């Protein structure tokens, strides 16, 4: 498995927010992490990235132990994170934002060209300031910057939030296209239909624990777990 979490706990101060989290994501697999607000989904991603320390358990990426690594070292081990809210360098150009991603491993024009092939709308925006892009274009740029680091694991937190359906569909197509490159994707997504469209498996969280895991086809045939842990019928 590309990513393995084994019995991971995490705390915010004295408050335990993750309990006994175990999950796997294989190379070329897209796994959705879903649940109501406050279930702990974003905390799982932040713990993988070292932004929240794991207080128990182990986090392994492609045979490398990430547990306890400082947050700035985790991307160097092959993980990339696109957080909710994008967090771009708004006063810098699109091209300069992408170069920040390329700089992680000293990657050159060939990597940039591959990324622009996946997200071609950015090609015409390279000299434009990131802060002047539309919301959908900013989300594309955030994903492109992450892909410029050539990750083996991509962590996405609510990539479709606030976007119109046309842009959501383009982003979903881009994420799905990563499968052929062997990238492992862990996706936090509130739009149930979006997650069911591209994910291979869904993990359903409640109060800091993974309560249910199933292939997408199984949840489509029997949506009762979605109703129980998310409160919606697809």
N, C-alpha and C positions, 0 to 999 in steps of 0.2 A: 504494500500500500504506500502511496505517496505521502499522505498525512495520516497520522495516528495519534489520537488523544486517548490516554488510558487513565481513568479514574481521577480526572482533574477537578480540583476544588479551587475556588477563588473567593477573596473577601474584599469588600470596601471597608477598611477599618475593621471594627469588630463584627460587621454584618456579613454573613456568608451569602454570596450571590450565585455561585455555581456549586453544584453538588454532584460529585461522582460522574462527571461528563466523560463518556467514552464514545468515540466516533472514528470513522475512517473515510477517506476520500482517495480514490484510486487515480492514477494517471489517466487523463482523458475522460474523467467522470465529473458530472455536475451534481452536487448535492445541495438541496435546499434546506435551510434552517428556518423554521417558521414557528409562530406562536403569538400570543397577545402581547401588547405593549408591556414592558417590564418583565418579560419571561426570562431574559438573560441572553438573548441572541447576540446582540452587539458585544456583550461582555465576553462571550466565547471567542469572537474574532479578536478583540483587544487582548485577550489572554494569549492567544496564539502568537500575536505580534509582539508580545512582551510589554505592552502598555499597561496591563494589569498583571501583577505577579501571580503565578499559580502557587497556591499554598499546599497543594498535594497533587500527586500524579505526575505524569510525564507526557511531553509533547514531542513527537518525532516527525521530521520531514525528510523523506528520502534517506533514511538511515542516520540522520543528524539529529542530535538531541538539542531542541530549542529551549528546553525548560531552564529558566533562570538566566537566559542570555539577556543582555541589555537590549532595549528596543531598537537602537540604531544598528545592531548586528544582525537582527532577524532578516531584513531584506537582503543582506549579503549572502544569506543561506538559501535564497530562492523563493521567498514569500513576498507577495505584493498586496497592498491593501488599498482599496478605494473606499474611503469612509463616507458615511452619510454627510452631505453638505459639501463634498468635493474637495475643498481646501486647496484651491489653486493659488498660484502667485498671480493675482489679478492684474498687477501693474506691469507684468512681464508679457512678452509676446507668446503666442501659441508655440512657436518654435523653441523659444527659450525654456518654456515649461517642459517640453519634450526632451530637451537636452539635459535637464535635471535628472530625468529618468535614465537617459543614456549614460550619464556620468557614473552611475553606480558601479558598472562593470567596464567602463571605458569603451562602450559599444560605439560603432560608427554608422555611416550612412546606410549600410545595408539593412541594419535593424530598423532604423527609422523608416526606410522605404517599405519594409514588411508591415509595420504598424499602420502607415498611411494607406496601404492597400486594404487593410481591414476596416479602416475608418476614413474613407476617401473624402468626406466632407471637410476634414481638417486641412487638406492639402491647399485649398484656396484661402485658408485663414491663417497661414503660418506667420504672417507679419502683423496680424491683428492682436491687440491686447486681450488677454484672456478674460478680463473683467467685462469686456464689451460683447462677448459671445452670448447667444441665447442660452436658456437653461439646458436644452438638449445638447447643444454644442459643448457646453461646459462639462456635462457628464461624459460626453465622448472624449474630451480632452483628458479628464481625470483617468479614464480607463486607458487611453493611449499612453499617458505618462507612466502608468503602472506597467503596461506591456513593454515599454522601452527598457525596463529592467530585466527583460527576458525571464519572467518568473516560471518556476515549476508549479507554484501554487498561487492562485489568485483569489483573494477574499473580497467580496463585494457586499456592501451594506446599503440596502435599499436603492439600487441604481435607477429604478424607474420612478422614484418619488417626485411628484410634481410635474411629470412630463406628459405630453399629449400622446395618444395611442400610436401615432405614426412613428414618433421618435422611439417610443418604448419597443416597438417591433424591430426597429433597426438595431437597437442595443441588444435585444435578445438574440437576433441573428448573429451579431458579432460574438456574443458569449458562446453561443452554440458552436460557432466556427472554431473555437479554441480546442474543441475535443480532438480534431484531427491533428493538432499540434502536440497532443499529449499533456496539455495543461490541466491540472486538477483545480476545480472551482468549488468554493464553498460560498453559497449565495444566501444572504438574508433578504427576504422579499415579502412584503405584505400583500402584493397583488397575487391572489391565489392562482388565477388563470395563467398569469405570466410564469409563475414557478412551475406549474404543471406542464406548461408548453415545452420547457427546455431541460428540466431536471430529470435525472435518472432515478434518484431516491429523494424522499422527504423525511426530515427529522422534525418532530413536533415537540416543542418545549413548553414547560409550565413551571413557574417558581424555581428557576435555576436548574431544572433537571430535564433530561430527554425522556419523554414519557412514551413516545411511540415512534417507530421507524417502519417505513414501507416503501416499496417501489411505486412509482407514479401510477402505473397501470392499475395497481391494487387500490389506490386511493380514488381513482376515477370510477372504478367499479363499485367501491363501497366508501362513500365520503363521510361516514359517521365520525371517524377520528378527526377530520377537518372541522366538522361541526363542534365537536367536543372541545378541541384545543384552540381553535381560532374563532369559532362562533359564526362561521359562514358556510353556506352550501355552494362550494366552488365559485 
